[in-house]
Amino acid sequence: MLDLQSLSVGYRSAGGPLLSDIRISAEPGDFICILGRNGSGKSTLMRTIAGLQPALAGVASLGGENVATMRAATRARRIAVVLTERAFNPGLRVEDVIALARQPFTRWQGRLREDDRAAIADSIKVMGLEPFLRRYFSNLSDGERQRVMIARALAQTPRLMVLDEITAFLDLPSRVEIMALLRSQARAKGQVILLSSHDLDFSLQLADSVWLLDGAGGFSVGTPDALRGSGAIGRAFDTDGIRYSPGRGRFEVRTPGSAQ
């Protein structure tokens, strides 16, 4: 369903790509976590895949069609995006914000049909937002807003969901709940879900596959177990102060004089 063909991403003004010649495919039902330190290129990669910024080279295709050349209306029906930026919708209630997901399907009339209402109701139920529907979106906490934006993405019934740091404003139990829920949604709906996260432990527990960026242009792909055993996680995240222990499956503080 999702195919990256010799894809290079970055900014032409920066003097070179952040990531080069990426060749990988994802199948319907895949829940993929994109991991890497700040500045490694996670958001740039995701924005390029979603068609929000041009690739430096290569193609990201969805269902055999180049995302970059899709008509805007087609892209809006097939790809849902939730970014790290705080959304602000003054004057709209939660139910209105979620209903906006169906705009690519209702066209200029804006009239919701039965299938639109069913998609909205399903996303509200999945995210447990029934008590919030009449509240104004702008009056919600950051974590509540993020849940609403995830619900809106689900209501869009896309083939591909691109979710950039969506757990950033959620408390610990909610992070685990949302990631597990999204994995279940990917499998149940046959969607590809790309999720970037700094929650390394949860990502390694829940992801079907991990795309790991090492911050130096390196791009590793594999199951969580494979990446643990290869040392790729340590190469991406180890510093003078911490190291990833594959045996224990966690980060450990390096003390002066300890073995490296």
Secondary structure as the mmCIF struct_conf table of DSSP 4:
data_model
#
loop_
_struct_conf.conf_type_id
_struct_conf.id
_struct_conf.beg_label_comp_id
_struct_conf.beg_label_asym_id
_struct_conf.beg_label_seq_id
_struct_conf.end_label_comp_id
_struct_conf.end_label_asym_id
_struct_conf.end_label_seq_id
STRN STRN1 LEU A 2 TYR A 11
HELX_RH_3T_P HELX_RH_3T_P1 ARG A 12 ALA A 14
TURN_TY1_P TURN_TY1_P1 GLY A 15 GLY A 15
STRN STRN2 GLY A 16 ALA A 26
TURN_TY1_P TURN_TY1_P2 PRO A 28 GLY A 29
STRN STRN3 PHE A 31 LEU A 35
TURN_TY1_P TURN_TY1_P3 ASN A 38 GLY A 39
BEND BEND1 SER A 40 GLY A 41
HELX_RH_AL_P HELX_RH_AL_P1 LYS A 42 ILE A 49
TURN_TY1_P TURN_TY1_P4 ALA A 50 GLY A 51
BEND BEND2 LEU A 52 GLN A 53
BEND BEND3 LEU A 56 LEU A 56
STRN STRN4 ALA A 57 LEU A 62
TURN_TY1_P TURN_TY1_P5 GLY A 63 GLY A 64
STRN STRN5 GLU A 65 ASN A 66
HELX_RH_3T_P HELX_RH_3T_P2 VAL A 67 THR A 69
BEND BEND4 MET A 70 MET A 70
HELX_RH_AL_P HELX_RH_AL_P2 ALA A 72 ARG A 78
STRN STRN6 ILE A 79 VAL A 82
BEND BEND5 THR A 84 GLU A 85
HELX_LH_PP_P HELX_LH_PP_P1 ARG A 86 ALA A 87
TURN_TY1_P TURN_TY1_P6 PRO A 90 GLY A 91
STRN STRN7 ARG A 93 ARG A 93
HELX_RH_AL_P HELX_RH_AL_P3 VAL A 94 ALA A 99
HELX_RH_3T_P HELX_RH_3T_P3 LEU A 100 ARG A 102
HELX_RH_AL_P HELX_RH_AL_P4 GLN A 103 THR A 106
HELX_RH_3T_P HELX_RH_3T_P4 ARG A 107 GLN A 109
HELX_RH_AL_P HELX_RH_AL_P5 GLU A 114 MET A 127
TURN_TY1_P TURN_TY1_P7 GLY A 128 GLY A 128
HELX_RH_3T_P HELX_RH_3T_P5 GLU A 130 PHE A 132
TURN_TY1_P TURN_TY1_P8 LEU A 133 ARG A 134
BEND BEND6 ARG A 135 ARG A 135
STRN STRN8 TYR A 136 TYR A 136
HELX_RH_3T_P HELX_RH_3T_P6 PHE A 137 ASN A 139
BEND BEND7 LEU A 140 LEU A 140
HELX_RH_AL_P HELX_RH_AL_P6 ASP A 142 ALA A 155
TURN_TY1_P TURN_TY1_P9 GLN A 156 GLN A 156
BEND BEND8 ARG A 159 ARG A 159
STRN STRN9 LEU A 160 ASP A 164
BEND BEND9 GLU A 165 GLU A 165
TURN_TY1_P TURN_TY1_P10 ILE A 166 PHE A 169
BEND BEND10 LEU A 170 LEU A 170
HELX_RH_AL_P HELX_RH_AL_P7 LEU A 172 LYS A 189
TURN_TY1_P TURN_TY1_P11 GLY A 190 GLY A 190
STRN STRN10 VAL A 192 SER A 196
BEND BEND11 HIS A 198 HIS A 198
HELX_RH_AL_P HELX_RH_AL_P8 LEU A 200 LEU A 206
BEND BEND12 ASP A 208 ASP A 208
STRN STRN11 SER A 209 LEU A 213
BEND BEND13 GLY A 215 GLY A 217
STRN STRN12 PHE A 219 GLY A 222
HELX_RH_AL_P HELX_RH_AL_P9 PRO A 224 SER A 230
TURN_TY1_P TURN_TY1_P12 GLY A 231 GLY A 231
HELX_RH_AL_P HELX_RH_AL_P10 ALA A 232 PHE A 237
BEND BEND14 ASP A 240 GLY A 241
STRN STRN13 ILE A 242 SER A 245
TURN_TY1_P TURN_TY1_P13 PRO A 246 GLY A 249
STRN STRN14 ARG A 250 VAL A 253
HELX_LH_PP_P HELX_LH_PP_P2 ARG A 254 THR A 255
TURN_TY1_P TURN_TY1_P14 PRO A 256 GLY A 257
#
